[in-house]
Amino acid sequence: MNSKTFPALVAAGAIAAAALVSASVPAAAAATDTEVSCPRPRVANRDPGYVTMTGSYNLKAGPYAGGRCATITKVARGTVLYVQCWVLNSHGHPWGYVRVKGTGTYGWMSVDNVRYGPGLNFAKCPGSEL
């Protein structure tokens, strides 16, 4: 085998191995469109206040409504959410990163769905530009 043949064989083997690996990865392991397009801002507990749900709405994985970000759970009217920090999404709409009272469940809630409680300071999440 000459010195020009060996690199060609190595390259061909790498291409074949990559094709085998990608063909064997199950579809469930691939990232969904929602996971790819849903921004996940950095968060920190900067706001000592809380909000109360005005209706039954979805707690989201990111600060966007609809299908762009996955739904974590549905939160019932009257439920208290402890606010950690706030962002404006790319539409200029405010969302709070919250924890559902009495649980370890965290997610994003739109200001449209809540009534403000005492103590809110509307502190921005770190690096809150989306």
Buried (B, 14 or more C-beta within 10 A) or exposed (E): EEEEEEEEEEEEEEEEEEEEEEEEEEEEEEEEEBEEEBBEBEBEEBBEBBBBBEEEBBBBBBBBBEEBBBEBEEBEEEBBBBBBBBBBBEEEBEBBBBBBEEEEBBBBBBBEBBEBBEEBEBBBBEEBEB
